[in-house]
């Protein structure tokens, strides 16, 4: 690219490649070209203003798995010309496209994105029914995983001095499996744990921790019809999806 353009587009450093000012301008122009190409594809694929093409959705692994089972099937029935690509990690700047939305808890928006509150996701401590919860160690999210900060703080606050963390993982779905296996008690999304008949909540029904799930989008992203359609579908279904049994509904109403 540099040879063909006759200019330096990247600065090399010990930490990798850095874009100089001319490179930043090139990226902005390239993204505009991509957006225009995307609009051409959309118009050609669906001239009657029906959402079409690929939608890239990023987020935590368990959130994407849960939506793949409970939300995206109805989205694709509703808009059959859409296709969905799921990515369970934050993409670098060059991986952003005009058809990308992302779903995170504590992670702040990046690259000019804005955040929309999508749902309050209730969490509670669960343990295997065959074990005495007070005798179990904890399972916990990784301290290094930035999107798990709230759950890590919960464990640090509620763990007794004589209790230890016995199992650590970087995704709630893995913690869910560990709790079902009897490795310990842990803070889990209620929508996941209540689907497991071998688990039971620890403490009273009012011991609910709320995490806010945000949808991140870019100002240019929301101009795309398929992104608008996906955001609308997610907002219509998020509350019932992530709190399907109304567990702790009085707590949620007070929090709202």
N, C-alpha and C positions, 0 to 999 in steps of 0.2 A: 504493500500500500504506500509506504513512504517512497519507495523507488519510483512508482508510477506517478505520484503527485509531485515529487521533487522537494518535499518538505519533511521535517521531522514531526511525526505525529505522537510519539511516545518518548517519555524520559525514563531511562533505566535507573533503578535504585536497588538497594539491598532488599527492600520490601516488595519489589515487583515493578510493574509498569505504571507510570503516572501520566495523565493527560496534561499537556501544556495548554495554553489559551487557544491556540489554533486547533488543537485536538478537540477541545470542548465545543468549539463552534462546529466542527465537523460532525460530532455526535448529534448536536441539535438539528443540523440539517438532515442527517441521515434518518433521525427519528421522524422528522416531518415527511420525508419521502416514504417511510414505512407506513405512516398514518394514511397518506394519500393512496398508496397501493392497497392498503386494507379496505378503504372505502370503495375502491374500484372492484375488488373481489366481492365485497358485500353486495354492491349493486348488481354485479353480474350474476351472482349466485341467487339473489332474491330480489328481483326488481319490484316486487309488491311490498317492500318494507317489512319483510319477515326476517328475524335474526338468523344468520347463517354463518358458517365458518367455525374456526377453532377458538375456544375460550380456555385460557391458561389460568388455573386457580392454584395459588400457593398457600401453604399453611402448615400447622402442626399435623403430624401423621394421623393422630386419632381423630382430629376434626375432619380431615379429608376422608378417612375411612367411614366415619359416621354419616357424612353427607353423601358419599358414594352409595351407601345402603338406603338412606332415608329421604334424600332430597333430589339428587341429580337424576334418578330415573323419571320422576315426574316433570323435571325441567326439560328433559329430552323428549318426553311424550308431548309436552306442551309446545316445544320448538324443535321439531324433528330434523331441521337442517343444521342444528348446532352439533358440535362435537366438543368434548371436554377433555383437557389434559391436566392431570394433577401432578403437582411438584411439592414434595414435603421438605423443602429447604428454601431459604432465602436466596434468590438469584442475584448475581452481581449486576452492576449497572447495564452492561451490554446485553444481559438476558431479558431486560424489560421489553415488553411489546405492548402495542396499543390494545391488546385483548387480554390483559393481565389484571386480575384482582387478587388480593391476598387477605388471609384471615389470621389474626394474631390476638393474643391477650395483652401482655405488657409491652411488647415490642413497639417502639414509636414508628410513625410513618417515615419513609425514606424517599429520596429522589423526587421531592416535590409532591409526594402523595398527600392525600388528606384522609382522615379516619372517620368512619361512620359507626356509631354504636349499633351493633347487630343484635345482641342478646345478652341477658344476664344468665350465666351458666352456674347453677348451684352445685357446690361440692360438699361432701361430707366424709367423715372417717368411716371406713368399712373394714370388716374382718371376716374371716371364714367362720361359719356357724359352729363348726366342730371344735373351735379353739376359744379359750378365755382371752378376751381382747387385752385385758390388763397384763397378761403374762407374755404377750407377743411383742417383739421388737417392731420398729417402724420400717416401712419402705418409703423412700423419698426420691423426689426428682433431683437431678444433678444440679449442684451449685453453679456449674459452669454454663448451664443452659439458660440463657437470658430470659426466654419466654416462660420460665417456670419460677420466677422470683417470688411471686405471691405464695405459691405452694411451699417453697423452701422456707419462707418466713413463718408460715403456719406451723411447720414441723418444729422449727427452732423455738417458737413461742409455747407450744403445747407439750413438747417432750419433757418428761420428768428427768431429773439429773441421773437417775439410775437406769434409764432406758437408752438403748443404742439404736442406731440406724443400721439395719441388717442387710438391706438391699437398696441399690441406687440405680436408676435408669433415667434416660433422657426423654421419655415420652409417657404420658398417662396410660396409654394402652399396655405398655410393658409393665407398669406398676399394677394395673388391673389384673394381668396374668399372674403376677407375683402374689398378690393378695389372695386370688382364687387358689393358688397352690399352697397357701398356708405359710408363706414365708414371713408374713408380718401384717400389721394393720397400716392403712395408708389413706391419704386424702384423695378421693376419686371423684370424677364427674358423676353426679347422681344418674344421669341418663345412661351411662355405661354400666354402673354397678347394679342398678335395679333390674337389669336384664339377666343378672347372674343369680340363679336360685340358691346357690351355696353361700352367698354373701349376705350379711346383715349390717345395718348401720350401728355405729358405736356411739353411745350417748343418747340425748333426747332428740325428738324430731326437729327441735328448734336450733340444733347445733349445725347451722348452715353457713358455709363460706361462699360468697358470691365472687365470681370473676367475670369481668366484662369482655365479651368477644367483640373485637372491632373488625370491620371490613375496611381495608385500605385500597384506595383507587387513586389514579392520577387524573388531574383535570382534563387531560386530553383523552384518557381512557373512557370516561363516561359519555363521550360523544359517540362511541361505537354502539350500534343497536344491540348487538349480542351481549355486551357488558351491561347496558341498561336493563335488558331483559333478565339477566342473571341476578343482578342486584335486587331488582324488584321481587323476583321469586324467592330469594334468600330472606329478604325482609318480611315477606308475607308468612314465611314458614318457620323462621328461626326460633321464636318463643316456644311454639308447640314442639319443635324438634328437640331442643336442648332442655326442656322441662316438661316432658310429655305427660307425666303423672300429676303435675301440679304439686310436687313434693315441696313442702315448706312454703306454700303459696302466700301465707300471711306474712312471712318474713320478706318475700319478694315484693309484696305490695307496699310494706313499710319502707323497704329500701328504695322503691321507685319514687 
